[in-house]
Amino acid sequence: NYLVTLVWLLVFACFDLSRGRLQPFDMLTVTCKALFFGLNMLAAFREQIFFEASLAAGAIHFLRIVAFLYCVFVSKTLSGGQIKLYVLRLLVGLLQGCWVLVLLILNQSVKQHCLELTRPDKRTYDDIWEDVTSKEGEILVSLKEQIRHLHVKHKMNALPRQLKMDGSPVQSLDHLYAQAAVLEWLLRDKVWQWGKTTRGMFHSLNNPRTGHFIRAAEAGSASVDVAWPGIKKVMRAVEKSARRYKDDVSYLVDVTRNSLMFERVQDICVCLETMCSDKDVVIERIKNRMDPLVETQSSAGYRDVCVNLRINTEWTEHMGCSQHLCEVQLLLTRIAKNKSDEGHMRYVQLRN
């Protein structure tokens, strides 16, 4: 309906324009109407366009008010029927404006509520971070420079995408999860090997003596004792692709994910070098949330170094998943100890 209305609007506008019937004020009104119908057409498919469509409608109603005042007080050409029509349109516009205002107030209220929910988490993370910066501030600066250098050296992509073997973007969530099922165990093996050479630690299944962490380099440690995170839940992947990426699943780069914990920032620097020197790995992006200048309001104070990579071997090439992007989080044990399922759910609420 919006498409048909938009086409007819443009056809008649072009016809009147060719005959010289459109005045500058009328052309502005037609433009706003075209924008209104176009955005509403998109809003039928993308709920994120709703506010833009409402603003376009508001612009139309504003022009109607101006036209009404002009006709009443300047040209004085309005008849009784036209006045009633204008008043009806103004009432509709007023109701729509009030509805948009209510939605904006509710939206802001939800944001404030989520910020309040995550405030204790952020306060805890901020206290930890303040202590880290006071003790390892110079190393954090070195880490920032190291990541900047790696970005230039490896020509990293600011927004990498999941790719098929022919280089085109992945369009199916099933395709993505089929690749993830193949790569999950290989990524675990890689992360375990990196942890053994860089003093990395993992969440332990049954070893509370080390604070529920297990160090890969310790004698007797085995990857079977690690509480591995597993593949991203399908419902969360659907939610994230719909709300953040407009249903484009190729931007979901954390379906296959893992994490490494360290006691010192210096160990994170060493691990990054180890990962980048691995001949089987292609680093596509490094997000440095441990940069002291990064604002963490949107992440509720949580900080890590997030590495997106592809594992490119003869076997992954044969299995058709050498172009699949994985995510490895490098973080401090002090921050990892404060992560919880409840805290993550509060963060998801805030992000959504």
Secondary structure, 3 states (H helix, E strand, C coil): CHHHHHHHHHHHHHHHHHCCCCCHHHHHHHHHHHHHHHHHHHHCCCHHHHHHHHHHHHHHHHHHHHHHHHHHHHHCCCCHHHHHHHHHHHHHHHHHHHHHHHHHHHHHHHHHHHHHHHHHHHHHHHHHHHHHHHHHHHHHHHHHHHHHHHHHHHCCCCCCCCECCCCCECCCHHHHHHHHHHHHHHHHHHHHHHHHHCCCEEEECCCHHHCCEEECCCCCCCHHHECCCCCCCHHHHHHHHHHHCCCCHHHCCCCEEEEEEECCHHHHHHHHHHHHCCCCEEEEEEEECCCCCCCCCCCCCCCCEEEEEEECCHHHHHHCCCCCEEEEEEEEHHHHCCCCHHHHHHHHHHHC
